Amino acid sequence: AEVFGDVTRVLAPGGLFAFSIERLEKAGDYFLQPNGRYLQSVGYIRRLAEMNDLAETSSFEEVIRTGAPGQLFLLRKSA
C-alpha cells in the first residue's frame, strides 16, 4: 500500500506504472512465503490502484520466476 502512495505522489498525471506480482490464488489479500517473497491477490492490487487514482490500462497472467503464477500490470495515473 505504501508503494502505491509513493507512486501516486511522484508520478505525473497520465504517467504509467508497470510491475509484476506473484499471484495469490487462495483467499486473502497477500501472504508472506517462507522464502521471504510476498504473494498478492489481483483483487487487492486493483483495490490499491483504485484507492490511489490509478487506472488499470492492462494486466495479464504470466509465469514469473521459476514457474510461479504471476500477473503483470500497467496502471495510469489520472490526468
Secondary structure, DSSP 8 states (H G I E B T S, - for coil): -HHHHHHHHHS-TT-EEEEEEEB--SSSSEEE-TTS-EEE-HHHHHHHHHHTTEEEEEEEEEEETTTEEEEEEEEEE--
